[in-house]
Amino acid sequence: MRKMIDSHIHLDFYKDEEITDILGEMEQMNCAGLISVSFHLESSKRNMALSKKYSHVYPAFGFHPEQPLPSDRELADFISWMEARVDLLTAVGEVGLPYYLRNEHGPGFQLEGYIELLEEFIKLAKRWDKPIVLHAVYDDAPLACDLLEKHEVTNAHFHWFKGDKKTIQRMAANGFYISITPDILYEEEIQEVAKQYPLRQMMVETDGPWRFEGPFSGKMTHPAMIHDAIPAIARLKKTPLPIVYDLLYQNTIKFYRL
């Protein structure tokens, strides 16, 4: 069991005792770090506090798109808060487009404000020279690619990506990274993405505390589940397991400049 890094987890959404347990087991599970992404300002504040308490926690500050848009005042306050703490943030994220929220609300849903918000965060990531963590799946991924290309941002991580072959080829050609979740063990869709995407631009994540099914049904999502996902990636890529472990680990170190 070689070293790994959970490249996308909402650590601040876990209960205090769960956080203590997870961080106390880092050495035991050979986990070198957690990229803890944020949902909004309060979430960002909690992740910052966790990063100060635990050296293995690397915080990303952002506004998750699967929620109502912030007011102009709320957004200005959030960006001002981030600006004052640029040196403390590992990345901008989680940001993106509201694919699931839009499907839930139907044809009348207004996407424009979310596109503008994403573009604002992309511009901040470029100005601050920080990686950006994206929630952009299916039809939203090309829209995110348009904005990244417009602003010449290449250090982009599409977490738990799902999309078509054409978009996969476009993202890979741009040098964008994706991350694979434990559902690779039972989801054919994720297996197909893993087969197609270059291993040199791949990481692994849990997106915890989001819960998984299959062999993980009924279990709290834990970074240790990554050790189940990596052998599945190795089998699909027909690559020796030690090589896959080392590549995924080094990819994450390189992308997040750890």
Secondary structure as GFF3:
##gff-version 3
##sequence-region A 1 258
A	DSSP	beta_strand	4	9	.	.	.	ID=ss1
A	DSSP	three_ten_helix	11	13	.	.	.	ID=ss2
A	DSSP	alpha_helix	16	24	.	.	.	ID=ss3
A	DSSP	beta_strand	31	36	.	.	.	ID=ss4
A	DSSP	alpha_helix	41	53	.	.	.	ID=ss5
A	DSSP	beta_strand	57	61	.	.	.	ID=ss6
A	DSSP	alpha_helix	72	83	.	.	.	ID=ss7
A	DSSP	three_ten_helix	86	88	.	.	.	ID=ss8
A	DSSP	beta_strand	91	96	.	.	.	ID=ss9
A	DSSP	alpha_helix	99	105	.	.	.	ID=ss10
A	DSSP	alpha_helix	112	128	.	.	.	ID=ss11
A	DSSP	beta_strand	132	135	.	.	.	ID=ss12
A	DSSP	alpha_helix	140	150	.	.	.	ID=ss13
A	DSSP	beta_strand	156	159	.	.	.	ID=ss14
A	DSSP	alpha_helix	165	173	.	.	.	ID=ss15
A	DSSP	beta_strand	177	180	.	.	.	ID=ss16
A	DSSP	three_ten_helix	182	185	.	.	.	ID=ss17
A	DSSP	alpha_helix	188	196	.	.	.	ID=ss18
A	DSSP	three_ten_helix	199	201	.	.	.	ID=ss19
A	DSSP	beta_strand	202	204	.	.	.	ID=ss20
A	DSSP	three_ten_helix	214	216	.	.	.	ID=ss21
A	DSSP	three_ten_helix	223	225	.	.	.	ID=ss22
A	DSSP	alpha_helix	226	237	.	.	.	ID=ss23
A	DSSP	alpha_helix	241	256	.	.	.	ID=ss24
###
